Amino acid sequence: MKGFFWLLTWMGVLLTGEVVARGGYVAVPEGRLYYEEQGAGTPLIFVHGHSLDRRMWREQVEAFKAHYRVIVYDARGYGRSSKQREDLRFTHCDDLVALMDALQIPKAHVVGLSMGGFIAGDLLAMYPERLLSVVLAEGETRSTPSVNEPMTTEERAAKQASIDRIEEQGLRAYKRGWFEQLMQGGSQVERIRRPLWRMIRAWDGWQATHHETHCYYGREARRLTAERRPAVPTLFISAHRPEKAAPRPSSLMPHLPNSRFETIPDSGHMCNMEQPEIFNRIVSQFLAENQF
């Protein structure tokens, strides 16, 4: 099938005989992405955050697979997908388009959190015709240099200083500090401790210890969003911890005529894992309103 480098089909079967997963690898330029899918119908793709992998969406897969073809995958450099290289020019957004092409998905609902929101935001700007709708949770189009802009001397120096600090403290200590930042949540945060650390522990830390190329469209995407004003139904989601000021709507919303903003109370950054019932209800209602 066009777009496949290698496809491994696997199935997990419950005692009832119900098929719970299908998955494999699809080709991307100079690499491959690992994905899993469940359910049937309209495609719904979830895009994970930095240092994590497809497993962060477990409770969303369970909630949505009865009504959608739910797809989760590991972005390049994470999970079971190909590693990144310092000399490889690519974007996570174009990798996602390659995944959709390989799975013969012309359009999909896409939900991204944090880094996944950066990727989904790029997709909204660069390939709006591939979206039925998009959910940007705790992350949106970046204000950083585009893949089409060379890395500056100042950027390289700042990154090298960061790498030096991480190497001095040790990667495990760095991961532990990052983990504790993500654990700054609401009253339900303890429910995510084990699964969150399991993912961060499995992450190889490459992006923190190497000179990662510009792999987003970033400020180029922000400019194009303002110019093109895509009409794709767009939902911004922000978490709200009681002791913090209320989050503000995205500055991109005035350029998105079919957008809205929701908050998830009593939650930190990992709101889909901390408050899955609320997160799923908000997303489910949004999707139901945007069926085509």
Backbone as numpy.savetxt, mean C-alpha at the origin, in Angstrom:
# Nx Ny Nz CAx CAy CAz Cx Cy Cz
0.49 -17.15 -20.34 -0.36 -15.96 -20.34 0.53 -14.72 -20.34
0.16 -13.71 -21.11 0.96 -12.49 -21.24 1.17 -11.85 -19.88
2.42 -11.47 -19.62 2.75 -10.78 -18.38 3.25 -11.69 -17.28
3.15 -13.00 -17.46 3.58 -13.91 -16.41 5.04 -14.32 -16.65
5.87 -14.18 -15.61 7.23 -14.71 -15.64 7.21 -16.14 -15.15
6.51 -16.33 -14.10 6.34 -17.67 -13.53 5.08 -17.66 -12.70
4.27 -18.64 -12.83 3.02 -18.70 -12.05 2.98 -19.99 -11.26
2.93 -19.83 -9.97 2.76 -20.98 -9.07 1.37 -20.90 -8.47
0.53 -21.84 -8.75 -0.81 -21.85 -8.18 -0.83 -22.75 -6.96
-1.34 -22.18 -5.89 -1.44 -22.99 -4.68 -2.81 -22.77 -4.04
-3.23 -23.72 -3.27 -4.54 -23.64 -2.63 -4.46 -24.10 -1.19
-5.18 -23.40 -0.34 -5.37 -23.84 1.04 -6.82 -24.27 1.16
-7.06 -25.39 1.81 -8.41 -25.93 1.90 -8.80 -26.11 3.36
-9.94 -25.55 3.73 -10.48 -25.73 5.07 -11.07 -27.13 5.21
-11.45 -27.49 6.41 -12.06 -28.81 6.62 -13.33 -28.95 5.80
-13.98 -27.83 5.51 -15.20 -27.87 4.71 -14.92 -28.10 3.24
-13.64 -28.01 2.86 -13.29 -28.13 1.46 -13.30 -26.82 0.73
-13.55 -25.71 1.43 -13.60 -24.40 0.78 -12.20 -23.94 0.38
-12.03 -23.51 -0.84 -10.76 -22.96 -1.29 -10.58 -21.58 -0.67
-9.45 -21.35 0.01 -9.28 -20.10 0.71 -8.29 -19.16 0.03
-7.49 -19.64 -0.89 -6.53 -18.73 -1.53 -6.03 -19.28 -2.84
-5.71 -18.37 -3.75 -4.99 -18.68 -4.97 -3.87 -17.67 -5.05
-2.78 -18.03 -5.66 -1.69 -17.06 -5.72 -0.57 -17.49 -6.63
0.46 -16.68 -6.69 1.60 -16.97 -7.53 2.44 -15.74 -7.77
3.20 -15.76 -8.84 4.09 -14.66 -9.20 3.72 -14.12 -10.58
3.87 -12.83 -10.74 3.71 -12.20 -12.05 4.96 -11.39 -12.35
5.24 -11.23 -13.63 6.44 -10.53 -14.05 6.27 -9.02 -13.97
7.32 -8.36 -13.52 7.47 -6.91 -13.64 8.86 -6.70 -14.23
9.16 -5.52 -14.78 10.49 -5.31 -15.36 11.62 -5.67 -14.38
12.44 -6.61 -14.79 13.60 -7.05 -14.01 13.20 -7.59 -12.63
12.06 -8.26 -12.57 11.66 -8.83 -11.29 10.31 -9.51 -11.37
9.75 -9.77 -10.19 8.43 -10.38 -10.11 7.77 -9.99 -8.79
6.45 -10.03 -8.80 5.65 -9.73 -7.61 4.88 -10.97 -7.19
4.83 -11.18 -5.88 4.03 -12.27 -5.34 2.65 -11.73 -4.96
1.60 -12.47 -5.29 0.24 -12.03 -4.97 -0.58 -13.21 -4.49
-1.69 -12.90 -3.83 -2.69 -13.88 -3.44 -4.06 -13.28 -3.71
-5.03 -14.11 -4.01 -6.38 -13.61 -4.23 -7.41 -14.60 -3.71
-8.55 -14.05 -3.35 -9.70 -14.84 -2.91 -10.96 -14.18 -3.43
-12.01 -14.97 -3.52 -13.29 -14.44 -3.95 -13.40 -14.29 -5.45
-14.51 -13.70 -5.88 -14.79 -13.50 -7.30 -15.61 -12.24 -7.46
-15.62 -11.73 -8.69 -16.40 -10.53 -8.97 -15.51 -9.34 -9.29
-15.94 -8.17 -8.90 -15.20 -6.94 -9.18 -13.87 -6.95 -8.43
-12.76 -6.65 -9.12 -11.45 -6.69 -8.45 -11.30 -5.59 -7.40
-10.74 -5.96 -6.26 -10.46 -5.06 -5.15 -9.04 -5.36 -4.69
-8.12 -4.41 -4.89 -6.70 -4.62 -4.61 -6.29 -3.81 -3.39
-5.62 -4.46 -2.44 -5.12 -3.80 -1.24 -3.59 -3.68 -1.35
-3.07 -2.49 -1.01 -1.64 -2.20 -1.15 -1.06 -1.87 0.23
-0.06 -2.62 0.65 0.44 -2.56 2.03 1.39 -1.38 2.28
1.71 -1.21 3.55 2.59 -0.15 3.98 4.06 -0.56 4.02
4.92 0.45 4.22 6.37 0.25 4.30 6.74 -0.66 5.48
7.69 -1.54 5.24 8.22 -2.51 6.20 7.27 -3.68 6.45
6.11 -3.67 5.78 5.09 -4.69 6.00 4.92 -5.52 4.73
3.84 -6.24 4.65 3.58 -7.06 3.47 2.09 -7.34 3.37
1.71 -8.19 2.46 0.30 -8.46 2.16 -0.49 -8.91 3.39
0.19 -9.46 4.39 -0.49 -10.03 5.55 -1.19 -8.98 6.41
-0.84 -7.71 6.25 -1.49 -6.67 7.05 -2.97 -6.54 6.72
-3.39 -7.10 5.59 -4.78 -6.97 5.14 -5.62 -8.20 5.47
-5.18 -9.06 6.37 -5.88 -10.32 6.63 -7.36 -10.10 6.94
-7.66 -9.15 7.83 -9.06 -8.97 8.22 -9.88 -8.30 7.13
-9.24 -7.57 6.23 -9.97 -7.02 5.09 -10.27 -8.11 4.06
-9.32 -9.00 3.84 -9.57 -10.11 2.91 -10.77 -10.92 3.38
-10.80 -11.24 4.66 -11.90 -12.04 5.20 -13.23 -11.31 5.06
-13.21 -9.99 5.23 -14.46 -9.22 5.20 -15.00 -9.02 3.79
-14.12 -8.91 2.79 -14.56 -8.52 1.46 -14.59 -9.65 0.43
-14.02 -10.81 0.75 -13.90 -11.85 -0.27 -15.24 -12.43 -0.69
-16.29 -12.26 0.13 -17.59 -12.80 -0.25 -18.23 -12.03 -1.40
-17.78 -10.80 -1.62 -18.44 -9.94 -2.61 -17.51 -9.40 -3.68
-16.20 -9.59 -3.51 -15.22 -9.04 -4.46 -14.15 -10.07 -4.76
-13.47 -9.87 -5.86 -12.23 -10.60 -6.16 -11.11 -9.83 -5.44
-10.73 -10.29 -4.27 -9.81 -9.55 -3.41 -8.37 -9.99 -3.69
-7.51 -9.02 -3.96 -6.12 -9.30 -4.29 -5.21 -8.53 -3.34
-4.27 -9.24 -2.76 -3.21 -8.62 -1.97 -1.88 -9.05 -2.58
-0.86 -8.22 -2.45 0.43 -8.57 -3.03 1.55 -7.92 -2.23
2.76 -8.41 -2.44 3.95 -7.82 -1.83 4.59 -6.90 -2.86
4.75 -5.63 -2.50 5.42 -4.69 -3.38 6.87 -5.11 -3.57
7.47 -4.66 -4.64 8.88 -4.96 -4.89 9.73 -4.51 -3.69
10.59 -5.40 -3.24 11.43 -5.09 -2.09 10.85 -5.54 -0.77
9.67 -6.16 -0.80 8.99 -6.57 0.43 8.45 -8.00 0.27
8.30 -8.68 1.41 7.69 -10.01 1.39 8.38 -10.97 0.45
7.60 -11.66 -0.36 8.13 -12.68 -1.27 8.47 -12.14 -2.65
8.28 -10.85 -2.87 8.56 -10.28 -4.19 10.06 -10.02 -4.38
10.44 -9.68 -5.61 11.85 -9.42 -5.93 12.43 -8.31 -5.08
13.72 -8.40 -4.83 14.43 -7.38 -4.08 14.65 -6.14 -4.94
14.85 -5.02 -4.27 15.22 -3.79 -4.98 16.73 -3.77 -5.20
17.15 -2.88 -6.11 18.57 -2.65 -6.35 18.82 -1.15 -6.42
20.00 -0.76 -6.02 20.30 0.67 -6.03 20.38 1.23 -7.45
20.62 0.37 -8.44 20.75 0.85 -9.81 19.47 0.64 -10.63
18.41 0.16 -9.99 17.19 -0.17 -10.74 16.19 0.98 -10.68
15.84 1.51 -11.83 14.86 2.59 -11.93 13.49 1.96 -12.18
12.57 2.19 -11.27 11.22 1.65 -11.39 10.30 2.49 -10.52
8.98 2.24 -10.63 8.03 2.81 -9.67 7.11 1.70 -9.18
6.72 1.80 -7.93 5.75 0.85 -7.38 4.41 0.96 -8.13
4.10 2.15 -8.59 2.86 2.38 -9.33 2.85 1.57 -10.63
3.95 1.63 -11.40 4.01 0.89 -12.65 4.05 -0.61 -12.40
4.65 -1.02 -11.28 4.59 -2.44 -10.91 3.15 -2.88 -10.68
2.36 -2.03 -10.03 0.95 -2.36 -9.78 0.19 -2.48 -11.10
0.46 -1.59 -12.04 -0.18 -1.68 -13.35 0.21 -2.99 -14.04
1.49 -3.37 -13.92 1.93 -4.65 -14.50 1.22 -5.83 -13.87
1.00 -5.77 -12.57 0.25 -6.83 -11.88 -1.17 -6.90 -12.43
-1.82 -5.75 -12.56 -3.18 -5.73 -13.09 -3.23 -6.27 -14.51
-2.25 -5.91 -15.33 -2.21 -6.42 -16.70 -2.06 -7.93 -16.71
-1.16 -8.44 -15.87 -0.92 -9.89 -15.84 -2.15 -10.65 -15.39
-2.92 -10.07 -14.49 -4.13 -10.72 -13.99 -5.37 -10.35 -14.81
-5.14 -9.67 -15.93 -6.21 -9.29 -16.87 -7.29 -8.47 -16.16
-6.85 -7.46 -15.44 -7.75 -6.55 -14.72 -7.65 -5.17 -15.36
-8.61 -4.78 -16.19 -8.55 -3.45 -16.80 -8.78 -2.32 -15.81
-9.67 -2.57 -14.81 -9.98 -1.57 -13.79 -10.21 -2.28 -12.46
-9.92 -1.55 -11.37 -10.12 -2.15 -10.05 -10.39 -1.06 -9.03
-11.00 -1.45 -7.92 -11.00 -0.63 -6.73 -9.64 -0.87 -6.06
-8.97 0.18 -5.62 -7.66 0.05 -4.99 -7.68 0.75 -3.64
-7.19 0.04 -2.62 -7.12 0.56 -1.26 -5.66 0.50 -0.81
-5.09 1.64 -0.43 -3.71 1.66 0.04 -3.59 2.36 1.36
-2.69 1.87 2.22 -2.44 2.50 3.51 -0.98 2.87 3.62
-0.70 4.10 4.05 0.66 4.59 4.25 1.42 4.51 2.92
2.49 3.72 2.81 3.18 3.58 1.54 2.22 3.13 0.45
1.27 2.28 0.82 0.26 1.86 -0.15 -0.57 3.03 -0.64
-0.77 4.04 0.23 -1.44 5.25 -0.20 -0.60 6.06 -1.17
0.73 6.06 -0.97 1.61 6.74 -1.94 1.47 6.11 -3.32
1.44 4.76 -3.32 1.34 4.03 -4.59 -0.01 4.26 -5.24
-1.08 4.17 -4.45 -2.42 4.39 -4.99 -2.60 5.83 -5.45
-1.97 6.78 -4.75 -2.04 8.18 -5.17 -1.35 8.40 -6.50
-0.21 7.75 -6.70 0.46 7.80 -8.00 -0.44 7.23 -9.09
-1.09 6.11 -8.79 -1.97 5.48 -9.76 -3.12 6.42 -10.14
-3.66 7.11 -9.17 -4.75 8.05 -9.42 -4.32 9.15 -10.37
-3.10 9.63 -10.21 -2.60 10.72 -11.06 -2.17 10.24 -12.44
-1.47 9.13 -12.50 -0.83 8.69 -13.73 -1.72 7.77 -14.58
-2.57 6.98 -13.93 -3.41 6.01 -14.64 -4.84 6.01 -14.10
-5.51 7.14 -14.09 -6.86 7.17 -13.52 -7.84 6.25 -14.24
-7.55 5.95 -15.50 -8.44 5.09 -16.28 -8.41 3.64 -15.78
-7.46 3.29 -14.90 -7.37 1.94 -14.38 -8.12 1.78 -13.05
-8.73 2.86 -12.58 -9.37 2.84 -11.27 -10.89 2.92 -11.36
-11.57 2.05 -10.62 -12.99 2.20 -10.36 -13.21 3.18 -9.21
-12.35 3.05 -8.21 -12.32 3.97 -7.08 -10.99 3.78 -6.38
-10.66 4.71 -5.46 -9.41 4.59 -4.74 -9.61 5.07 -3.30
-9.00 4.33 -2.37 -9.02 4.70 -0.96 -7.59 4.96 -0.52
-7.33 6.16 -0.02 -6.00 6.56 0.44 -6.06 6.71 1.95
-5.56 5.72 2.66 -5.62 5.70 4.12 -4.26 6.01 4.72
-4.20 7.01 5.57 -2.96 7.35 6.27 -1.79 7.53 5.32
-2.06 8.03 4.14 -1.02 8.26 3.15 -1.65 8.70 1.85
-0.96 9.57 1.15 -1.47 10.04 -0.14 -0.27 10.31 -1.05
-0.51 10.92 -2.20 0.56 11.21 -3.12 1.69 11.99 -2.43
2.90 11.54 -2.60 4.04 12.14 -1.92 4.40 13.50 -2.48
5.09 14.29 -1.68 5.61 15.59 -2.13 7.12 15.50 -2.38
7.60 14.30 -2.65 9.02 14.05 -2.86 9.35 14.03 -4.35
10.64 14.05 -4.70 11.01 14.06 -6.12 10.48 12.86 -6.88
10.16 13.08 -8.14 9.65 12.04 -9.02 10.75 11.09 -9.46
10.33 9.92 -9.92 11.26 8.98 -10.54 11.98 9.62 -11.71
11.37 10.63 -12.31 11.96 11.30 -13.46 12.92 12.42 -13.08
13.18 12.58 -11.79 14.15 13.56 -11.32 15.36 12.84 -10.74
16.57 13.23 -11.14 17.76 12.55 -10.61 17.95 12.85 -9.12
18.57 11.92 -8.43 18.88 12.13 -7.02 19.99 13.16 -6.89
19.82 14.10 -6.01 20.80 15.17 -5.84 21.92 14.73 -4.89
23.00 15.48 -4.94 24.12 15.22 -4.03 23.68 15.35 -2.58
22.83 16.36 -2.31 22.33 16.57 -0.95 21.49 15.39 -0.48
20.64 14.86 -1.37 19.82 13.69 -1.01 20.70 12.49 -0.66
21.70 12.24 -1.49 22.57 11.10 -1.25 23.32 11.24 0.07
23.76 12.46 0.38 24.49 12.68 1.63 23.58 12.47 2.83
22.36 12.98 2.75 21.42 12.81 3.85 21.07 11.33 4.05
20.89 10.61 2.95 20.58 9.19 3.05 21.75 8.42 3.63
22.97 8.76 3.21 24.14 8.06 3.73 24.29 8.29 5.23
23.98 9.51 5.68 24.04 9.78 7.12 23.03 8.93 7.88
21.83 8.75 7.30 20.82 7.90 7.91 21.28 6.45 7.95
21.85 5.98 6.86 22.36 4.60 6.81 23.44 4.40 7.87
24.32 5.37 8.01 25.40 5.26 9.00 24.83 5.15 10.42
23.79 5.93 10.71 23.18 5.87 12.04 22.55 4.52 12.30
21.87 3.99 11.28 21.22 2.68 11.44 22.25 1.58 11.62
23.33 1.65 10.86 24.36 0.62 10.99 25.04 0.70 12.35
25.14 1.91 12.90 25.75 2.08 14.21 24.89 1.45 15.31
23.58 1.64 15.23 22.71 1.09 16.27 22.34 -0.36 16.03
22.46 -0.80 14.80 22.09 -2.16 14.44 20.69 -2.22 13.86
20.50 -3.07 12.86 19.22 -3.12 12.16 18.08 -3.57 13.07
18.35 -4.51 13.96 17.27 -4.97 14.83 16.79 -3.85 15.75
17.72 -3.07 16.28 17.33 -1.95 17.14 16.54 -0.92 16.34
16.95 -0.68 15.11 16.21 0.25 14.26 14.79 -0.27 14.02
14.67 -1.55 13.71 13.34 -2.13 13.50 12.48 -2.01 14.75
13.09 -2.24 15.91 12.33 -2.16 17.15 11.82 -0.74 17.37
12.65 0.27 17.08 12.21 1.65 17.22 11.08 2.00 16.26
11.19 1.51 15.03 10.14 1.74 14.04 8.84 1.06 14.46
8.96 -0.16 14.96 7.81 -0.90 15.47 7.11 -0.13 16.58
7.88 0.41 17.52 7.28 1.15 18.63 6.57 2.41 18.14
7.08 3.03 17.09 6.37 4.18 16.51 5.00 3.75 16.00
4.95 2.62 15.28 3.68 2.16 14.73 2.73 1.66 15.81
3.26 1.37 16.98 2.43 0.92 18.10 1.85 2.08 18.90
2.06 3.30 18.46 1.46 4.45 19.12 0.02 4.58 18.62
-0.87 3.82 19.21 -2.24 3.77 18.71 -3.27 4.05 19.77
-4.45 3.53 19.55 -5.57 3.75 20.44 -5.75 2.60 21.41
-6.96 2.45 21.92 -7.23 1.48 22.97 -7.12 0.03 22.49
-7.16 -0.18 21.17 -7.11 -1.55 20.63 -5.74 -1.92 20.07
-4.72 -1.11 20.35 -3.44 -1.30 19.68 -2.78 -2.63 20.03
-3.02 -3.15 21.23 -2.36 -4.40 21.61 -2.76 -5.58 20.71
-3.90 -5.48 20.07 -4.33 -6.57 19.19 -3.40 -6.73 17.99
-2.64 -5.68 17.66 -1.79 -5.74 16.47 -0.33 -6.04 16.81
0.02 -6.13 18.09 1.43 -6.25 18.46 2.11 -7.44 17.79
1.56 -8.63 17.93 2.21 -9.81 17.38 2.24 -9.82 15.85
1.10 -9.60 15.18 1.18 -9.63 13.71 2.03 -8.51 13.13
2.04 -7.34 13.77 2.85 -6.24 13.27 4.34 -6.56 13.41
4.75 -7.03 14.58 6.15 -7.36 14.76 6.57 -8.52 13.88
5.68 -9.46 13.63 6.00 -10.59 12.76 6.39 -10.09 11.37
5.66 -9.12 10.86 5.97 -8.57 9.53 7.25 -7.75 9.54
7.42 -6.89 10.54 8.61 -6.04 10.60 9.86 -6.89 10.82
9.75 -7.92 11.63 10.89 -8.82 11.85 11.28 -9.53 10.55
10.29 -9.90 9.73 10.57 -10.58 8.47 11.13 -9.64 7.40
10.85 -8.35 7.52 11.35 -7.35 6.56 12.88 -7.31 6.62
13.54 -7.28 5.47 15.01 -7.32 5.47 15.65 -5.95 5.71
14.85 -4.89 5.73 15.39 -3.57 6.03 16.16 -2.92 4.91
16.05 -3.46 3.71 16.87 -2.97 2.59 16.69 -1.47 2.37
15.45 -0.99 2.38 15.19 0.43 2.07 15.83 1.36 3.08
16.02 0.88 4.30 16.63 1.70 5.35 18.15 1.71 5.28
18.73 0.73 4.62 20.18 0.58 4.65 20.84 0.70 3.27
20.07 1.15 2.28 20.61 1.33 0.93 20.11 2.64 0.33
20.75 3.05 -0.75 20.33 4.25 -1.48 19.21 3.84 -2.44
17.99 3.95 -1.97 16.82 3.59 -2.76 16.58 4.66 -3.83
16.38 4.24 -5.05 16.09 5.21 -6.11 14.72 5.84 -5.89
14.43 6.94 -6.57 13.09 7.52 -6.53 12.14 6.52 -7.17
11.25 5.95 -6.38 10.36 4.92 -6.92 8.89 5.32 -6.84
8.65 6.63 -6.77 7.29 7.19 -6.81 7.27 8.33 -7.83
6.08 8.67 -8.30 5.95 9.86 -9.15 5.85 11.13 -8.31
5.47 10.98 -7.05 5.59 12.06 -6.09 5.02 13.39 -6.53
5.87 14.41 -6.48 5.37 15.76 -6.78 4.95 15.92 -8.24
5.47 15.09 -9.13 4.97 15.09 -10.51 3.52 14.64 -10.52
3.19 13.62 -9.73 1.82 13.14 -9.63 0.91 14.19 -8.99
1.41 14.90 -8.00 0.60 15.95 -7.38 0.28 17.05 -8.39
1.27 17.40 -9.19 1.04 18.44 -10.21 0.01 17.97 -11.23
0.12 16.73 -11.67 -0.82 16.21 -12.67 -2.22 16.07 -12.09
-2.32 15.73 -10.82 -3.64 15.66 -10.19 -4.32 17.02 -10.22
-3.57 18.08 -9.91 -4.12 19.43 -9.94 -4.52 19.85 -11.34
-3.76 19.41 -12.33 -4.04 19.80 -13.72 -5.20 19.00 -14.31
-5.23 17.72 -14.04 -6.20 16.84 -14.69 -7.51 16.71 -13.93
-7.47 16.94 -12.63 -8.66 16.84 -11.79 -9.45 15.55 -12.07
-8.83 14.40 -11.83 -9.49 13.13 -12.13 -10.80 12.97 -11.35
-11.81 12.44 -12.04 -13.14 12.28 -11.44 -13.30 10.94 -10.74
-12.22 10.20 -10.57 -12.29 8.90 -9.90 -12.82 9.08 -8.47
-13.81 8.30 -8.06 -14.26 8.37 -6.67 -13.10 8.10 -5.72
-12.85 9.04 -4.81 -11.67 8.97 -3.95 -12.06 9.18 -2.50
-11.61 8.27 -1.65 -11.86 8.38 -0.22 -10.54 8.51 0.52
-10.39 9.58 1.29 -9.24 9.76 2.18 -9.65 9.32 3.58
-8.80 8.53 4.22 -9.06 8.08 5.59 -7.88 8.46 6.47
-8.17 9.08 7.60 -7.13 9.38 8.59 -7.55 8.83 9.94
-6.55 8.34 10.69 -6.80 7.87 12.05 -6.79 9.06 13.00
-7.50 8.92 14.12 -7.58 10.01 15.10 -7.45 9.45 16.50
-6.33 9.73 17.13 -6.14 9.39 18.53 -6.70 10.52 19.39
-7.38 10.20 20.50 -8.05 11.23 21.30 -7.14 12.34 21.77
-5.87 12.02 22.07 -4.97 13.04 22.60 -4.34 13.92 21.51
-4.62 13.61 20.26 -4.06 14.37 19.14 -5.11 15.31 18.54
-4.64 16.34 17.88 -5.54 17.24 17.17 -6.24 16.48 16.04
-7.44 16.89 15.72 -8.19 16.23 14.65 -7.44 16.36 13.33
-7.34 15.28 12.57 -6.63 15.34 11.28 -7.35 16.24 10.29
-6.58 16.85 9.44 -7.15 17.73 8.41 -7.34 16.98 7.10
-8.34 17.38 6.32 -8.52 16.77 4.99 -7.30 17.02 4.10
-7.10 16.16 3.15 -5.97 16.28 2.24 -6.03 17.56 1.42
-4.87 18.14 1.16 -4.79 19.33 0.30 -5.09 18.99 -1.15
-5.14 17.70 -1.49 -5.48 17.30 -2.86 -6.98 17.33 -3.12
-7.78 17.34 -2.08 -9.22 17.22 -2.27 -9.84 18.29 -3.17
-9.39 19.55 -3.12 -9.97 20.54 -4.03 -9.76 20.22 -5.51
-8.79 19.34 -5.80 -8.51 18.97 -7.19 -9.18 17.66 -7.58
-9.92 17.08 -6.64 -10.58 15.80 -6.89 -12.08 15.99 -6.69
-12.83 16.23 -7.77 -14.24 16.61 -7.65 -15.14 15.54 -7.03
-14.66 14.29 -6.99 -15.49 13.21 -6.46 -14.78 12.57 -5.26
-14.37 13.42 -4.32 -13.62 12.91 -3.17 -14.31 13.26 -1.86
-13.97 12.49 -0.82 -14.47 12.79 0.51 -13.47 12.31 1.56
-13.70 12.70 2.80 -12.76 12.47 3.88 -13.46 11.85 5.07
-12.86 10.79 5.64 -13.40 10.13 6.82 -12.29 9.96 7.85
-12.67 9.90 9.12 -11.70 9.61 10.16 -12.09 8.33 10.89
-11.07 7.64 11.41 -11.30 6.46 12.23 -10.87 6.81 13.65
-11.81 6.87 14.57 -11.49 7.30 15.94 -10.72 6.24 16.72
-10.04 6.71 17.77 -9.37 5.80 18.71 -8.42 4.86 17.99
-7.60 5.39 17.12 -6.70 4.54 16.34 -5.44 5.29 15.98
-4.36 4.53 15.84 -3.11 5.06 15.33 -2.97 4.78 13.85
-1.73 4.86 13.38 -1.44 4.77 11.95 -1.97 3.49 11.31
-1.86 2.37 12.00 -2.29 1.08 11.44 -3.78 0.87 11.67
-4.58 1.79 11.18 -6.01 1.81 11.51 -6.76 0.61 10.95
-6.33 0.04 9.84 -7.04 -1.13 9.31 -6.88 -2.35 10.21
-5.76 -2.40 10.94 -5.51 -3.51 11.86 -6.04 -3.22 13.26
-5.95 -1.98 13.70 -6.41 -1.62 15.04 -7.93 -1.60 15.14
-8.56 -1.01 14.15 -10.02 -0.86 14.15 -10.60 -1.45 12.86
-10.43 -2.76 12.65 -10.86 -3.34 11.37 -12.35 -3.23 11.12
-13.17 -3.32 12.17 -14.61 -3.24 11.95 -15.00 -1.87 11.41
-14.46 -0.82 12.01 -14.77 0.53 11.54 -14.20 0.76 10.15
-12.95 0.38 9.97 -12.30 0.54 8.66 -13.09 -0.18 7.58
-13.45 -1.42 7.83 -14.17 -2.21 6.83 -15.55 -1.62 6.53
-16.22 -1.13 7.56 -17.54 -0.53 7.34 -17.45 0.71 6.46
-16.47 1.56 6.73 -16.30 2.79 5.94 -15.98 2.44 4.49
-15.04 1.52 4.30 -14.66 1.14 2.94 -15.80 0.43 2.22
-16.50 -0.45 2.93 -17.61 -1.18 2.31 -18.69 -0.23 1.81
-19.04 0.75 2.62 -20.05 1.72 2.22 -19.59 2.52 1.01
-18.33 2.91 1.01 -17.77 3.67 -0.11 -17.81 2.85 -1.40
-17.41 1.60 -1.31 -17.43 0.74 -2.49 -18.84 0.52 -3.01
-19.77 0.33 -2.09 -21.16 0.10 -2.49 -21.73 1.30 -3.23
-21.26 2.48 -2.85 -21.74 3.70 -3.50 -21.10 3.91 -4.87
-20.06 3.15 -5.16 -19.31 3.37 -6.40 -19.18 2.09 -7.22
-20.24 1.32 -7.28 -20.30 0.16 -8.15 -20.71 0.61 -9.55
-20.13 -0.02 -10.53 -20.40 0.37 -11.91 -20.91 -0.82 -12.71
